[in-house]
Amino acid sequence: MNSFYIAFIIGFIIDQIELLKTIIFVTIPSFGFFTSFYRDNPIPRYAIGALGYVCTFASLLGSFSLSLNRLVATVFPFFYKLKWSKHSILINIIIQIVLPVIVFHHKYGKMDRLVLDKNTQKWVYSSENSETSKYNNMVGTSFSTSILIAQISINCFNLFKLLTYKKNKSSYLDYRTNLSLAIYCTLGTLGNSTICLRYWIKFVGSFQENVSLKNFGQTLGTWTSVITTTSEPYLMLILNSSMRKDFFNFYMRRKNSVTTISSSNMKPKNLENEERERPESLFDNILLREAVDANPPKTVMELARKLNVSKPTISCHLQKIENRYEICSSLILRNKNDPFLSRLIICDEKWTLYDNRKRSGQWLDMDEAPKQLPKPKLSPKKAMVTVWWSVIGIIHYDFMKPSENIDLESHCQQIKKMHHKLPQKVPALVNRKGPIFLYDIAKTHVSKRTVHRLKELGYEILPHPAYSPDFPPTDFHFFKHLNNFLTKKIFRNDEEAKTVFEAFIESRGPDFYEDKINKLVSRWQRCIN
């Protein structure tokens, strides 16, 4: 945001110079004041040649810089915060000052002349000869038109990108703030359009040798400067109180300082606070949101190391950007408008122990000592089972060998197997709206490879509220009842474990699956409350 305000302040200063130049060299002589001075003295004649085009295009490029600033912030937030914002002053000076100087360097050392337009009876500055005038107007028209087209394209892309983020409920962009800035930047296009129109009028007048039309375009300089200055996003300071507050907090930063007076040095001291610049914070919530979005299972300490800040800073900013409320609200609203719980497919993994014996509890009197029972040994043998289920029941399950563990490769293979069984188990999902996957935040579930594989198969992934591991029904429902079913059972091999697991599935009716999936709405509502 500070980079935007820096571009804003630089543009404001250049706009005032452009407005002052227009008043001195265009408005005052046009009314016939000091005509002898403007006509005969070489200082204004050289000055208007050197400053005329450069100041106008420096002001015009100020609005373009704001739009470009928003484009980089929207598309490349990491680069914008870590690189672009550090060099924002240099970037704006190159765009607004160096570039116009390079384009119109041929005007330096050339004098313009003050002539009287017989039709309007107003004095205007013009080039020394028609060939120079044609060349200047051709360069000015081409340059202004290119800037206008580029700015309109950038603004359209910014608005389109932000509207896309609005539809994507899992996006972490601060939508309202960025949309306001994009709209304010779009308003700056109005001023650039008037400047472009003015140069086209002069261009047509020069090549048709219509002196009156060319002079008319020249006299429009006052109005185009005023419109360009006022149509810049300065309305932001008037219409949007939040932006106005942020801007003045940035511009009027103060840091209190206290001077300590020691007894050994009683020289006069100044105890008044001095203006000091606070160091610009390199941390932004957008960076944290992008990091969480890229890898939700990351711990606070891992995020702190990645973003090079302290652990308390991460914890503080996580509270500010927590999006559980937004995601849960959007899911409830979506299910109300278009019920989708019947389309959910839920997947999770669980270790199944071969020995599930547990010590039983004992009822004792207040003063009675418990009986000493041997603690059962930890079972070294276990098998991992992956379950895919929906409201109709189990779609697919797979037992891995005791020596194997779940990884990206095996998980993608299981997705492929489940995909082949889905048309037989739930044909309505394949033939109509399509399935929606509800995952937890395990690394194999949220990896880019898994997401890419599911999108290739045409599946939608339901957004998971951050730091909410208890939402998937597999954890709090399916595996909970499976653990109770396996209590006190002992297996000698994989086949016995599979047989008992299949017995558990057969013992569950259709309501066992449907009721718990429907209770997701109440869990989302509890998160909101």
Secondary structure, 3 states (H helix, E strand, C coil): CHHHHHHHHHHHHHHHHHHHHHHHHHHHHHCCCCHHHHHHCHHHHHHHHHHHHHHHHHHHHHHHHHHHHHHHHHHCHHHHHHCHHHHHHHHHHHHHHHHHHHHCHHHCCCCCEEEEECCCCEEEEECCCHHHHHHHHHHHHHHHHHHHHHHHHHHHHHHHHHHHHHHCCCCCCCHHHHHHHHHHHHHHHHHHHHHHHHHHHHHHHHHCCCHHHHHHHHHCHHHHHHHHHHHCHHHHHHHCHHHHHHHHHHHCCCCCCCCCCCCCCCCCCCCCCCCCCCCCCCCCHHHHHHHHHHCCCCCHHHHHHHHCCCHHHHHHHHHHHCCHHHHHHHHHHHHHHCCCHHHEEEEEEEEEECECCCCCCCCCCCCCCCCCCCCCCCCCCEEEEEEEEECCEEEEEEECCCCCCCCHHHHHHHHHHHHHHHHHHCHHHHHCCCCEEECCCCHHHHCHHHHHHHHHCCCEECCCCCCCCCCCHHHHHHHHHHHHHHCCCECCCHHHHHHHHHHHHHCCCHHHHHHHHHCHHHHHHHHHC
